Amino acid sequence: MAEDASNHDAKQRKTLDERARMSELEKLRHSTAHVMATAIAKLWPDAQFAAGPPVENGFYYDVDLEHRITPDDFEAIEAEMTRVVKENQVFERAVVSRDEALALAQSGRLAALGERAAPSRFKVDLLGDIPVGEEISLYKNGDFWDLCAGPHVPRTGNCKAFKIMNVASAFYKGDAGNPQLQR
């Protein structure tokens, strides 16, 4: 759900050093990806989210969802995003232990608006990619919690200008042996 995200799969996870050097525009794009994920979670609570990074010309969030998102859905997603922006929610960072993050993912709480019957399966997997000893953090905006190293802008109200341009498909982690997600 962004422009020019095709080259991103090869290196999906930025190092903490790279994240510390993110420009203000990259932070804004990354935060707007979280706003979009919040909107999608409100519209389709069964959505399973993978990664949502900034890219050169925008942002995206990979999502597994039974509903096939089409351009006909863009207006509803953008309207929900506008509501989230108007709520001016704080992006709150919380450092958690690996066990705590895993418990939240297994309870379906990560990349979601609340606990769900199904685990946050991509977040369970992504936790395995975080090196032992590396700090694990969550970002919360409103009821949406996600496994995320950040950084973000201070509030959703900073994410005022956005436009969903397209929807595509991508294999999880860029591997054809993995599930095909909507992007």
C-alpha positions as CSV (number, residue, x, y, z in Angstrom):
1,M,0.0,0.0,0.0
2,A,2.7,2.4,-0.9
3,E,4.8,3.4,-3.8
4,D,8.1,1.7,-4.8
5,A,8.2,-0.8,-2.0
6,S,9.5,-3.7,-4.2
7,N,13.2,-3.5,-3.3
8,H,12.6,-3.5,0.4
9,D,12.1,-7.2,1.0
10,A,15.8,-8.1,0.7
11,K,16.6,-6.1,3.8
12,Q,13.3,-5.7,5.7
13,R,14.8,-5.0,9.1
14,K,16.9,-1.9,9.8
15,T,19.6,-2.1,12.4
16,L,19.1,0.0,15.5
17,D,21.9,2.3,14.3
18,E,20.1,2.9,11.0
19,R,16.8,3.6,12.9
20,A,18.6,6.1,15.1
21,R,19.6,8.0,11.9
22,M,16.2,8.0,10.3
23,S,15.3,11.4,8.9
24,E,12.2,13.3,10.0
25,L,10.5,12.3,6.8
26,E,11.3,8.6,7.3
27,K,9.9,8.9,10.9
28,L,6.7,10.5,9.5
29,R,6.3,7.8,6.9
30,H,6.9,5.0,9.4
31,S,4.4,6.6,11.8
32,T,1.8,6.9,9.0
33,A,2.2,3.2,8.2
34,H,1.2,2.6,11.9
35,V,-1.8,4.9,11.4
36,M,-2.8,2.9,8.3
37,A,-2.4,-0.4,10.2
38,T,-4.6,1.0,13.0
39,A,-7.2,2.0,10.4
40,I,-7.1,-1.5,8.8
41,A,-7.3,-3.2,12.2
42,K,-10.4,-1.1,13.0
43,L,-12.0,-2.1,9.6
44,W,-10.9,-5.7,9.6
45,P,-10.0,-6.9,13.2
46,D,-8.8,-10.3,11.9
47,A,-5.9,-8.6,10.0
48,Q,-2.5,-10.1,10.6
49,F,0.3,-7.6,10.1
50,A,4.0,-8.3,9.3
51,A,6.2,-5.2,8.7
52,G,5.4,-1.6,8.0
53,P,8.4,0.4,7.1
54,P,9.0,3.7,5.4
55,V,10.4,3.5,1.8
56,E,11.7,6.0,-0.7
57,N,8.4,7.3,-1.9
58,G,6.1,6.5,1.0
59,F,5.3,3.6,3.3
60,Y,3.5,0.3,3.4
61,Y,2.3,-2.4,5.8
62,D,2.3,-6.0,4.8
63,V,-1.0,-7.7,5.9
64,D,-2.6,-11.1,5.8
65,L,-6.3,-10.6,5.5
66,E,-9.1,-12.8,4.2
67,H,-10.7,-9.7,2.7
68,R,-9.0,-8.7,-0.5
69,I,-8.2,-5.0,-0.3
70,T,-9.0,-3.2,-3.6
71,P,-8.9,0.5,-4.7
72,D,-12.6,0.5,-3.8
73,D,-11.5,0.2,-0.1
74,F,-9.0,3.1,-0.2
75,E,-11.6,5.7,0.7
76,A,-12.8,3.8,3.8
77,I,-9.2,3.2,4.9
78,E,-8.3,6.8,4.4
79,A,-11.4,8.0,6.3
80,E,-10.4,5.8,9.2
81,M,-6.8,7.0,9.0
82,T,-8.2,10.6,9.2
83,R,-10.1,9.7,12.4
84,V,-6.9,8.3,14.0
85,V,-5.0,11.4,13.0
86,K,-7.7,13.7,14.5
87,E,-7.5,11.7,17.7
88,N,-3.9,12.9,18.0
89,Q,-2.9,9.7,19.7
90,V,0.6,9.7,21.4
91,F,3.1,7.2,19.9
92,E,4.3,5.7,23.2
93,R,7.4,3.5,23.3
94,A,7.7,0.6,25.8
95,V,10.7,-1.6,26.3
96,V,9.7,-5.2,27.1
97,S,11.5,-8.5,27.7
98,R,11.6,-11.1,25.0
99,D,9.2,-13.3,27.1
100,E,6.8,-10.4,27.6
101,A,6.8,-9.6,23.8
102,L,6.3,-13.3,23.0
103,A,3.4,-13.6,25.4
104,L,1.7,-10.6,23.9
105,A,2.3,-11.9,20.3
106,Q,0.9,-15.4,21.3
107,S,-2.2,-13.7,22.9
108,G,-2.8,-11.9,19.6
109,R,-2.2,-8.5,21.2
110,L,0.6,-7.3,18.9
111,A,-0.3,-5.4,15.7
112,A,-3.9,-5.4,17.0
113,L,-6.4,-3.3,18.9
114,G,-6.8,-5.9,21.7
115,E,-6.2,-9.5,22.5
116,R,-7.6,-11.9,19.8
117,A,-8.2,-15.6,19.6
118,A,-5.4,-16.0,17.0
119,P,-1.8,-15.3,17.8
120,S,0.0,-12.4,16.0
121,R,1.8,-15.1,14.0
122,F,4.1,-12.8,12.0
123,K,5.2,-10.9,15.2
124,V,6.0,-14.3,16.9
125,D,8.2,-15.0,13.9
126,L,9.8,-11.5,13.8
127,L,10.7,-11.8,17.4
128,G,13.0,-14.7,16.4
129,D,14.8,-12.4,14.1
130,I,15.8,-10.0,16.9
131,P,19.3,-10.9,18.2
132,V,19.5,-12.1,21.8
133,G,20.5,-9.2,24.0
134,E,19.0,-6.6,21.7
135,E,16.4,-4.3,23.2
136,I,12.8,-5.2,22.3
137,S,10.3,-2.4,22.1
138,L,6.6,-1.9,21.3
139,Y,4.9,1.2,20.1
140,K,1.4,2.0,21.1
141,N,-1.0,4.5,19.6
142,G,-4.4,4.4,21.1
143,D,-5.4,0.8,21.4
144,F,-3.0,-0.3,18.6
145,W,0.1,-2.0,19.9
146,D,2.9,-3.2,17.7
147,L,6.3,-4.8,17.9
148,C,8.5,-2.0,16.6
149,A,11.9,-0.5,17.1
150,G,10.7,2.9,16.0
151,P,11.4,5.8,15.9
152,H,8.1,7.7,15.4
153,V,6.8,11.2,15.4
154,P,5.3,12.3,18.7
155,R,1.6,11.9,17.8
156,T,-0.7,10.6,15.1
157,G,-1.8,14.2,14.6
158,N,1.6,14.8,12.9
159,C,0.6,12.4,10.0
160,K,-1.8,14.8,8.3
161,A,-0.9,14.3,4.6
162,F,-1.3,10.8,3.1
163,K,-2.8,9.1,0.1
164,I,-3.1,5.3,-0.5
165,M,-1.9,4.9,-4.0
166,N,-2.0,1.2,-4.7
167,V,-2.2,-2.3,-3.3
168,A,0.0,-5.2,-4.3
169,S,1.1,-8.5,-3.1
170,A,4.4,-9.6,-1.6
171,F,5.7,-12.8,-0.1
172,Y,6.5,-12.6,3.6
173,K,10.2,-11.7,4.0
174,G,10.5,-11.7,0.2
175,D,10.5,-15.5,0.1
176,A,8.2,-17.4,-2.3
177,G,8.0,-20.2,0.2
178,N,6.3,-17.9,2.7
179,P,2.7,-16.7,2.7
180,Q,1.7,-14.1,0.1
181,L,0.6,-10.9,1.8
182,Q,-1.2,-7.7,0.7
183,R,1.0,-4.6,0.5
